[in-house]
């Protein structure tokens, strides 16, 4: 049997194999899995994407002290 992580089969007492979950439950689980992969990749991209340094620096009026040079 090939390994597929998004479905599970069970063996009945008369040796037949059948899905353990309904078709709608399997489709819903696959949609959640794909949505999770997309959101994870988007979050990873946004976290690691290069940014302008000016965007990361806080505005000068919010600094409570001045750095001495």
Secondary structure by P-SEA (a helix, b strand, c coil): ccccccbbbbbccccbbbbcccaaaaaaaaaaaaaaaaaaaaaaaaaaccccccccccccccccccccc
